[in-house]
Amino acid sequence: MAKGSKYGREMQEAAWQSAEVDALYRLAAAGVRVPTPYNFHEGVLLMELVADAEGNAAPRLNDVSLSEEEALAHHRTLIREVVRMLCAGVVHGDLSEFNILIDSDGPVIIDLPQAVDAAGNNHAQAMLARDVNNLRGYFGQFAPALLATQYAEEIWALYEHGNLHPETELTGRYECTLPEVDLEGVMREIDDARDEEAARQLRLQALE
């Protein structure tokens, strides 16, 4: 099936749509703040209208003016949602101020066609880092202290070691702890290799 054909494009779009719907149901079941899905039939998804306090369609995050306090609060909420998503095995993959709505209770995450399985995708770590760093960069405009945080590294390290849970307390700090190098051992290995090579050369000379 040619990807560039009309049929190929339709099949690809259907696969993306199905994956997005699956992710939406999965995240809603995990308690992530996404629009509540009601029904999906023949390519049509019926879901909740995300509304503001007046009942109007909720604005996107990039259309909302924020104070420093609001930025910190929304960032904290969204980092918690990213963790909840990851605990459900999902990475959004394209999270930014353009696919987050602000309703009367705070941020709601939308648009999941790029969502991937955290355990089954080789790029999941990089995609999570992009999502988290996008949030850091956007909210850091209003709360500069966020620009020094390292939530992406901290979250993934906890996840990778099986220590991440929806209520895990995060610090925003990360220290890369590499094992101490046994320099003496390395030098012994090098010396042994040199001795073996010298012995091999002597044997070759004896055979000539």
C-alpha positions as CSV (number, residue, x, y, z in Angstrom):
1,M,0.0,0.0,0.0
2,A,1.5,3.3,-1.1
3,K,1.7,5.8,1.7
4,G,1.2,8.7,-0.7
5,S,-2.0,7.3,-2.2
6,K,-5.4,8.5,-1.1
7,Y,-6.2,5.2,0.5
8,G,-2.9,5.1,2.2
9,R,-3.4,8.5,3.7
10,E,-6.9,7.6,4.8
11,M,-5.6,4.4,6.5
12,Q,-2.8,6.4,8.2
13,E,-5.2,9.1,9.4
14,A,-7.6,6.4,10.7
15,A,-4.7,4.7,12.6
16,W,-3.7,8.1,14.2
17,Q,-7.3,8.8,15.1
18,S,-7.7,5.4,16.7
19,A,-4.5,5.8,18.7
20,E,-5.6,9.3,19.9
21,V,-9.0,7.9,21.0
22,D,-7.3,5.0,22.8
23,A,-4.9,7.4,24.6
24,L,-7.8,9.7,25.5
25,Y,-9.8,6.8,27.1
26,R,-6.7,5.5,28.8
27,L,-5.8,8.8,30.4
28,A,-9.4,9.7,31.4
29,A,-9.5,6.4,33.2
30,A,-6.2,7.2,35.0
31,G,-7.7,10.5,36.2
32,V,-5.7,12.8,33.9
33,R,-7.3,16.1,33.1
34,V,-8.4,15.5,29.5
35,P,-11.8,16.1,27.9
36,T,-14.1,13.2,29.0
37,P,-14.8,10.9,26.0
38,Y,-18.4,9.7,25.7
39,N,-18.5,7.7,22.5
40,F,-16.5,6.9,19.4
41,H,-18.3,5.5,16.3
42,E,-17.2,5.3,12.7
43,G,-14.5,7.9,13.1
44,V,-16.6,10.4,15.1
45,L,-15.7,11.1,18.7
46,L,-18.2,12.5,21.1
47,M,-16.6,14.2,24.1
48,E,-17.0,16.8,26.8
49,L,-16.9,20.5,25.8
50,V,-14.2,22.1,28.0
51,A,-15.8,25.4,29.2
52,D,-14.6,28.3,31.3
53,A,-16.4,29.7,34.4
54,E,-19.0,31.5,32.2
55,G,-19.8,28.3,30.2
56,N,-18.0,29.5,27.1
57,A,-15.4,27.4,25.3
58,A,-12.3,27.4,27.4
59,P,-9.3,29.4,26.0
60,R,-6.0,27.9,25.1
61,L,-3.2,28.5,27.5
62,N,-1.3,30.7,25.1
63,D,-4.3,33.1,25.0
64,V,-4.4,33.6,28.8
65,S,-2.4,36.3,30.6
66,L,-0.7,34.9,33.7
67,S,0.7,36.3,36.9
68,E,3.8,34.7,38.4
69,E,1.6,32.9,41.0
70,E,-0.7,31.5,38.4
71,A,2.1,30.4,36.2
72,L,3.7,28.5,39.1
73,A,0.3,26.9,40.0
74,H,-0.5,25.8,36.5
75,H,3.0,24.5,36.0
76,R,2.8,22.5,39.1
77,T,-0.6,21.1,38.0
78,L,0.7,20.1,34.6
79,I,3.9,18.5,35.9
80,R,1.6,16.4,38.1
81,E,-0.5,15.5,35.0
82,V,2.6,14.6,33.0
83,V,3.6,12.2,35.9
84,R,0.1,10.8,36.0
85,M,0.2,10.2,32.2
86,L,3.6,8.5,32.5
87,C,2.3,6.3,35.3
88,A,-0.5,5.3,32.9
89,G,2.1,4.4,30.3
90,V,1.6,7.4,28.0
91,V,3.8,10.3,26.8
92,H,1.9,13.1,25.1
93,G,4.7,13.8,22.7
94,D,3.6,17.3,21.6
95,L,2.6,19.1,24.8
96,S,2.8,22.9,24.7
97,E,0.8,26.0,25.4
98,F,-1.2,25.4,22.2
99,N,-2.8,22.2,23.3
100,I,-3.7,23.0,26.9
101,L,-7.0,24.6,27.7
102,I,-7.7,26.5,30.8
103,D,-11.2,25.8,32.2
104,S,-12.7,27.0,35.5
105,D,-10.7,24.4,37.4
106,G,-7.3,24.8,35.7
107,P,-5.4,23.2,32.8
108,V,-7.0,20.5,30.6
109,I,-4.7,18.6,28.2
110,I,-5.9,18.1,24.6
111,D,-4.7,16.9,21.2
112,L,-3.2,13.4,21.5
113,P,-2.4,12.2,18.0
114,Q,1.4,12.0,18.8
115,A,0.9,10.2,22.1
116,V,3.2,7.1,22.5
117,D,3.5,4.1,24.7
118,A,6.2,5.0,27.3
119,A,7.5,1.5,27.5
120,G,7.3,0.5,23.9
121,N,8.7,3.5,22.1
122,N,12.5,4.2,21.8
123,H,11.9,7.9,21.7
124,A,9.6,8.1,24.7
125,Q,12.3,9.6,27.0
126,A,13.2,12.4,24.4
127,M,9.5,13.1,23.8
128,L,8.8,13.4,27.6
129,A,11.8,15.7,27.9
130,R,10.4,17.9,25.1
131,D,7.0,18.0,26.7
132,V,8.3,19.0,30.2
133,N,10.9,21.4,28.8
134,N,8.2,23.1,26.7
135,L,6.2,23.7,29.9
136,R,9.3,25.0,31.6
137,G,10.1,27.4,28.8
138,Y,6.6,28.8,28.5
139,F,5.8,29.2,32.2
140,G,9.4,30.4,32.8
141,Q,8.4,33.6,30.9
142,F,6.1,34.5,33.9
143,A,8.0,32.7,36.7
144,P,11.8,32.8,35.8
145,A,12.7,30.5,38.7
146,L,11.2,27.6,36.7
147,L,13.9,28.0,34.1
148,A,16.5,26.4,36.4
149,T,14.4,23.3,37.1
150,Q,15.1,19.8,35.8
151,Y,11.8,18.0,36.1
152,A,12.3,16.0,32.9
153,E,15.4,14.3,34.1
154,E,14.1,13.7,37.6
155,I,10.8,12.3,36.3
156,W,12.4,9.9,33.8
157,A,15.0,8.7,36.3
158,L,12.3,7.8,38.8
159,Y,10.2,6.1,36.1
160,E,13.1,4.2,34.8
161,H,13.9,2.8,38.3
162,G,10.3,2.0,39.1
163,N,10.0,4.7,41.7
164,L,7.5,7.0,40.0
165,H,3.9,7.2,41.3
166,P,1.1,9.7,40.7
167,E,1.7,11.2,44.1
168,T,5.5,11.1,44.0
169,E,7.0,14.3,45.5
170,L,9.2,16.0,43.0
171,T,11.9,18.6,43.6
172,G,12.8,19.9,40.2
173,R,16.4,19.0,40.8
174,Y,18.4,16.1,39.3
175,E,21.9,14.9,40.0
176,C,23.4,12.5,37.6
177,T,25.2,9.9,39.7
178,L,27.7,7.9,37.6
179,P,29.6,5.0,39.1
180,E,33.1,5.8,40.3
181,V,35.7,4.8,37.8
182,D,38.3,2.3,39.1
183,L,41.3,4.0,37.5
184,E,43.8,1.6,38.9
185,G,41.8,-1.4,37.6
186,V,41.6,0.2,34.2
187,M,45.4,0.8,34.2
188,R,46.0,-2.8,35.2
189,E,43.8,-4.0,32.3
190,I,45.8,-1.8,29.9
191,D,49.1,-3.1,31.2
192,D,47.9,-6.7,31.0
193,A,46.8,-6.1,27.4
194,R,50.2,-4.6,26.6
195,D,52.0,-7.6,28.2
196,E,49.9,-10.1,26.2
197,E,50.6,-8.2,23.0
198,A,54.3,-8.2,23.7
199,A,54.3,-11.9,24.4
200,R,52.4,-12.5,21.2
201,Q,54.9,-10.5,19.2
202,L,57.8,-12.6,20.7
203,R,56.1,-15.8,19.8
204,L,55.6,-14.6,16.2
205,Q,59.3,-13.6,16.0
206,A,60.3,-17.1,17.3
207,L,58.4,-18.7,14.5
208,E,60.0,-16.6,11.8
